[in-house]
Amino acid sequence: MSKITFRADEELVERLDTLDSSKSEVMREALRTYLDGAEREILLEDENDDEPSGLEEALENRVDELVMARVAELLPKYIDEQLSVRSEPSPTDVNVNISLEGAPQTSVNAESESEPMTDSTADSTRKTASQTDESACGQCGENVSRDHVYCPNCGEKASHRAFCECGDELRSDWAFCPGCGRRTPAADVLEKS
């Protein structure tokens, strides 16, 4: 326990002497009562601050009424405007142009379809992948020239050529890179067979 010293008038000291309890006991009790009362007052003030006064409450109610009236006035107009905008579809023209680069220009007519194709004309118009400089990408179908490693359209590996870490191209039957001498993955396969 801590010690607290009080200074008091002689009248208060005489009143303390008339009590049955000790002066220390009476002072502790008085101090507790005083502090508890002060805490209660602070709590009551806080609660009163939270509750709006009559003027604040009336002001809040009036503002709420004005806002609700204005919203009720403007909302139907806004809804009607939005519905009219949605109900009037705007005409949209769509133009689609398809151009095939590198494809021979052909036109279809009934006379050419009725003629049977002979073996000599079929051989001259049909080309295999080995006869052209381009091949189709396996993923997107885009034509990819032979010198491309990856498809320029989708990035899929166009050819399945193998390259060493040094950058030299490797053939599938080589066991070592001719540029740097590193062992190739094919070397393991070749040894097993």
Helices and strands as residue ranges (DSSP letters): H 10-18, H 23-50, H 54-87, H 110-114, H 119-125, E 134-136, E 143-145, E 162-163, E 169-170, H 185-192
